[in-house]
């Protein structure tokens, strides 16, 4: 365990046949703060110089990405999120500044929990458990949302890991569709595509900020290694974002964000996020070295 610019950090590790794997998890926001698998650094420590660093690696719930005006209606009741960005959207959910409780910690796995329901922005008693577990070649991330509210509750989730690309890379996935957005980055339509294939010279990579679906994994190839981010359960979408600024001292970055639903789902299709009273919904993905 160590302190960094973003507060307490919890470390888990595993020694495998191919090398040492280490993950640093921040209880505030349920944040993956760094990750090395088999000795290869996939998520470096953030420098802390970027004021948006609290977003990097965090858990996005009870909605992922943007919510127009921070407004939504569920079962004929209206709700309003309080913190809006420059475009008037409530972005990344409500957990960025919230501290999870530590349920358990072992050498190679960690469980955190957070209880919603005391906030007028989202007054639903939904308990969220996060589990981070290192395996031989991967970090497995599981989330369980359990509705204790006595009535149906809306819930969606996403994760926000930023990966080190460096100066030479390839990013590929057999996506079938891209979500098109307006000037506020809110979905307006879809377009069919025949996969995604990018490298450091691709014109598209500089301004990449798009949501894709139709594939369950994205592969990243670097000169020193290759790895994938694979959706295992409950994630149908990936958001890819290439920041203009350098957030890692070691090179360029790409956010690869598994999401259960697309942006603005609470405004456009909230019924699809419903969890019945007493039910749980499971979500999982893994980061795997290849």
C-alpha positions as CSV (number, residue, x, y, z in Angstrom):
1,X,0.0,0.0,0.0
2,X,1.3,3.5,-0.8
3,X,0.1,7.1,-1.0
4,X,0.1,9.0,-4.3
5,X,-1.3,12.3,-5.6
6,X,-4.8,10.8,-5.7
7,X,-4.9,9.4,-2.1
8,X,-4.7,5.9,-0.7
9,X,-3.7,3.1,-3.1
10,X,-4.1,-0.6,-2.5
11,X,-1.7,-3.0,-4.3
12,X,-2.2,-6.6,-5.3
13,X,0.4,-8.8,-6.9
14,X,1.0,-12.2,-8.4
15,X,4.3,-13.9,-9.3
16,X,3.7,-16.1,-12.4
17,X,5.9,-18.2,-14.6
18,X,6.3,-15.3,-17.0
19,X,7.0,-12.6,-14.5
20,X,5.6,-10.4,-11.8
21,X,2.1,-8.8,-12.2
22,X,1.1,-5.8,-10.0
23,X,-2.1,-3.7,-9.9
24,X,-2.6,-0.5,-7.9
25,X,-6.2,0.3,-7.0
26,X,-7.5,3.5,-5.5
27,X,-10.6,3.2,-3.3
28,X,-11.7,6.7,-4.3
29,X,-13.6,6.1,-7.6
30,X,-12.7,2.4,-7.7
31,X,-9.7,3.5,-9.8
32,X,-7.1,1.4,-11.5
33,X,-4.1,3.6,-11.0
34,X,-1.4,1.4,-12.5
35,X,-1.0,-2.1,-13.9
36,X,1.9,-4.3,-14.9
37,X,1.3,-7.8,-16.3
38,X,4.2,-10.3,-16.4
39,X,6.6,-7.4,-16.0
40,X,5.1,-5.3,-18.9
41,X,3.7,-1.9,-17.9
42,X,0.3,-1.5,-19.5
43,X,-1.0,1.4,-17.2
44,X,1.8,3.5,-15.8
45,X,1.5,5.6,-12.7
46,X,-0.2,8.9,-13.5
47,X,2.0,12.0,-13.0
48,X,-0.7,13.9,-11.2
49,X,0.0,17.0,-13.2
50,X,-3.2,16.6,-15.2
51,X,-6.2,18.0,-13.2
52,X,-8.4,15.4,-14.9
53,X,-6.3,12.5,-13.5
54,X,-9.1,11.5,-11.1
55,X,-11.1,10.3,-14.1
56,X,-8.3,8.1,-15.4
57,X,-9.1,4.4,-14.5
58,X,-12.2,5.2,-12.5
59,X,-15.5,3.4,-12.3
60,X,-18.4,5.1,-14.1
61,X,-21.8,4.4,-12.5
62,X,-24.8,4.5,-12.2
63,X,-24.4,5.7,-15.8
64,X,-21.3,5.7,-18.0
65,X,-20.1,8.6,-20.1
66,X,-22.5,11.5,-20.7
67,X,-26.0,12.3,-19.6
68,X,-27.6,15.3,-21.4
69,X,-28.4,18.1,-19.0
70,X,-27.9,15.7,-16.1
71,X,-31.6,14.9,-16.3
72,X,-33.5,11.7,-16.4
73,X,-37.0,10.3,-15.7
74,X,-37.7,6.9,-14.2
75,X,-41.1,5.6,-13.3
76,X,-42.6,9.1,-13.8
77,X,-40.2,10.7,-11.3
78,X,-37.7,13.3,-12.5
79,X,-34.1,13.4,-11.3
80,X,-31.3,16.0,-11.8
81,X,-27.5,15.5,-11.5
82,X,-25.7,18.5,-10.1
83,X,-22.3,18.6,-11.7
84,X,-22.4,19.4,-15.4
85,X,-19.4,19.8,-17.8
86,X,-18.9,22.7,-20.2
87,X,-21.4,21.1,-22.7
88,X,-24.1,20.8,-20.0
89,X,-23.7,17.0,-19.6
90,X,-23.3,15.0,-16.4
91,X,-20.2,13.0,-17.3
92,X,-18.8,9.7,-15.9
93,X,-21.5,9.0,-13.3
94,X,-21.4,9.9,-9.6
95,X,-18.4,7.9,-8.2
96,X,-15.4,10.0,-9.1
97,X,-15.1,11.5,-5.7
98,X,-16.7,8.7,-3.7
99,X,-14.7,6.4,-1.5
100,X,-15.4,2.7,-1.6
101,X,-15.2,0.5,1.4
102,X,-12.6,-2.3,1.5
103,X,-14.4,-5.6,1.8
104,X,-11.4,-7.8,1.6
105,X,-7.8,-7.8,0.4
106,X,-5.5,-10.7,-0.4
107,X,-2.2,-10.9,-2.1
108,X,-3.6,-11.2,-5.6
109,X,-7.2,-10.0,-5.2
110,X,-9.2,-7.1,-3.8
111,X,-12.9,-6.4,-3.2
112,X,-14.4,-3.0,-2.7
113,X,-18.0,-1.9,-2.2
114,X,-20.1,1.3,-2.4
115,X,-23.8,1.8,-1.5
116,X,-25.9,4.2,-3.5
117,X,-29.2,5.6,-2.2
118,X,-28.5,8.7,0.0
119,X,-28.2,11.1,-2.9
120,X,-31.1,12.9,-4.5
121,X,-29.3,12.6,-7.9
122,X,-29.7,8.8,-7.6
123,X,-31.8,7.9,-4.6
124,X,-31.9,4.1,-5.3
125,X,-30.5,1.6,-2.8
126,X,-28.1,-0.2,-5.1
127,X,-25.0,-1.8,-3.7
128,X,-22.0,-2.0,-6.0
129,X,-19.2,-4.5,-5.4
130,X,-16.0,-4.3,-7.4
131,X,-13.5,-7.2,-7.5
132,X,-10.0,-7.0,-8.9
133,X,-8.1,-10.3,-9.3
134,X,-4.8,-11.0,-10.9
135,X,-4.5,-14.3,-12.8
136,X,-1.5,-15.8,-14.6
137,X,-1.7,-13.5,-17.6
138,X,-4.5,-11.1,-16.7
139,X,-6.4,-8.7,-14.5
140,X,-10.0,-9.7,-14.1
141,X,-12.4,-7.0,-13.1
142,X,-15.9,-7.9,-11.9
143,X,-18.8,-5.7,-10.8
144,X,-22.0,-6.8,-9.1
145,X,-24.9,-4.3,-8.7
146,X,-27.6,-5.5,-6.3
147,X,-30.9,-3.6,-6.0
148,X,-32.0,-3.4,-2.3
149,X,-34.4,-0.5,-2.9
150,X,-37.7,-2.5,-2.8
151,X,-38.6,-1.3,-6.3
152,X,-37.0,-1.4,-9.8
153,X,-33.9,0.8,-10.2
154,X,-31.9,2.0,-13.2
155,X,-28.3,1.1,-13.3
156,X,-25.5,1.2,-15.9
157,X,-21.7,1.0,-15.6
158,X,-18.5,1.6,-17.4
159,X,-14.8,1.6,-16.6
160,X,-12.2,4.2,-17.7
161,X,-8.7,2.6,-18.0
162,X,-6.0,4.5,-19.9
163,X,-3.3,2.4,-21.5
164,X,0.2,3.2,-22.6
165,X,0.7,3.0,-26.4
166,X,4.1,4.7,-26.8
167,X,5.3,6.0,-30.2
168,X,4.6,2.8,-32.2
169,X,1.5,0.8,-31.9
170,X,-1.4,-1.0,-33.6
171,X,-5.0,-1.1,-32.2
172,X,-7.5,-3.4,-33.8
173,X,-11.0,-4.9,-33.2
174,X,-13.7,-6.5,-35.5
175,X,-16.3,-3.9,-34.6
176,X,-19.4,-3.8,-36.8
177,X,-20.7,-0.3,-35.8
178,X,-19.6,3.1,-34.6
179,X,-21.9,5.5,-32.7
180,X,-22.1,8.9,-34.3
181,X,-22.5,11.9,-32.0
182,X,-23.4,15.6,-32.1
183,X,-21.2,18.5,-30.9
184,X,-22.0,17.7,-27.3
185,X,-20.7,14.1,-27.8
186,X,-24.3,12.7,-27.5
187,X,-25.4,9.8,-29.7
188,X,-27.5,10.7,-32.7
189,X,-27.1,7.6,-35.0
190,X,-25.0,4.6,-35.9
191,X,-22.9,3.7,-38.9
192,X,-21.8,0.3,-40.1
193,X,-18.0,-0.3,-40.2
194,X,-15.9,-3.3,-41.2
195,X,-13.7,-3.4,-38.2
196,X,-11.2,-0.9,-36.6
197,X,-7.5,-0.9,-37.4
198,X,-5.3,2.0,-36.3
199,X,-1.6,2.7,-35.8
200,X,0.5,5.8,-34.9
201,X,0.2,7.1,-38.4
202,X,-3.5,6.8,-38.8
203,X,-5.3,10.1,-39.5
204,X,-8.2,9.1,-37.3
205,X,-6.1,8.3,-34.2
206,X,-5.3,12.0,-33.3
207,X,-9.0,12.9,-32.8
208,X,-10.3,9.5,-31.7
209,X,-13.3,9.9,-29.3
210,X,-15.9,7.4,-30.4
211,X,-18.0,4.5,-29.2
212,X,-18.0,1.2,-31.0
213,X,-19.9,-2.1,-30.7
214,X,-20.1,-5.5,-32.4
215,X,-16.9,-7.0,-30.9
216,X,-16.1,-8.3,-27.5
217,X,-12.3,-7.5,-27.5
218,X,-9.8,-4.9,-28.6
219,X,-6.1,-5.8,-29.2
220,X,-3.2,-3.5,-28.7
221,X,0.2,-4.3,-30.2
222,X,3.3,-2.5,-29.0
223,X,7.0,-3.3,-29.9
224,X,7.5,-4.9,-26.5
225,X,4.2,-6.8,-26.1
226,X,0.6,-7.2,-27.1
227,X,-2.5,-7.2,-24.9
228,X,-6.3,-7.2,-25.2
229,X,-9.2,-5.7,-23.3
230,X,-12.0,-8.3,-23.4
231,X,-15.6,-7.9,-22.4
232,X,-16.8,-11.1,-20.6
233,X,-20.2,-10.3,-19.3
234,X,-22.6,-7.3,-19.4
235,X,-20.5,-5.0,-21.6
236,X,-21.7,-4.4,-25.2
237,X,-19.9,-1.1,-26.0
238,X,-16.3,0.2,-26.0
239,X,-15.5,3.9,-25.9
240,X,-12.1,4.8,-27.3
241,X,-10.5,8.2,-26.5
242,X,-7.1,9.5,-27.5
243,X,-6.2,12.5,-25.2
244,X,-4.4,15.4,-26.8
245,X,-2.2,16.0,-23.8
246,X,0.5,13.5,-22.6
247,X,-0.7,11.9,-19.4
248,X,2.1,9.4,-19.1
249,X,5.7,10.3,-18.8
250,X,6.6,7.2,-20.8
251,X,4.5,8.0,-23.9
252,X,1.1,8.4,-25.5
253,X,-2.1,6.9,-24.1
254,X,-5.4,5.6,-25.2
255,X,-8.5,5.2,-23.0
256,X,-10.3,1.9,-23.8
257,X,-13.6,1.9,-21.9
258,X,-15.9,-1.1,-21.6
259,X,-19.5,0.1,-21.0
260,X,-22.7,-1.7,-20.4
261,X,-24.7,0.9,-22.3
262,X,-23.9,3.8,-24.7
263,X,-23.8,7.5,-23.6
264,X,-27.0,9.2,-22.6
265,X,-28.8,5.9,-21.9
266,X,-30.7,7.3,-18.9
267,X,-32.2,9.9,-21.1
268,X,-32.9,7.8,-24.2
269,X,-33.5,4.2,-23.1
270,X,-33.5,4.0,-19.3
271,X,-35.8,0.9,-19.3
272,X,-33.0,-1.1,-20.7
273,X,-30.9,-0.5,-17.6
274,X,-33.6,-1.6,-15.1
275,X,-32.7,-4.0,-12.3
276,X,-35.7,-5.5,-10.6
277,X,-36.1,-5.3,-6.8
278,X,-33.9,-7.8,-5.1
279,X,-32.0,-8.8,-8.2
280,X,-28.3,-8.5,-9.0
281,X,-26.6,-7.8,-12.3
282,X,-23.1,-8.9,-13.1
283,X,-20.5,-7.3,-15.3
284,X,-16.9,-8.4,-16.0
285,X,-14.0,-7.7,-18.3
286,X,-10.3,-8.6,-18.3
287,X,-7.0,-7.1,-19.4
288,X,-4.8,-9.9,-20.7
289,X,-1.3,-10.0,-21.9
290,X,-1.0,-12.0,-25.1
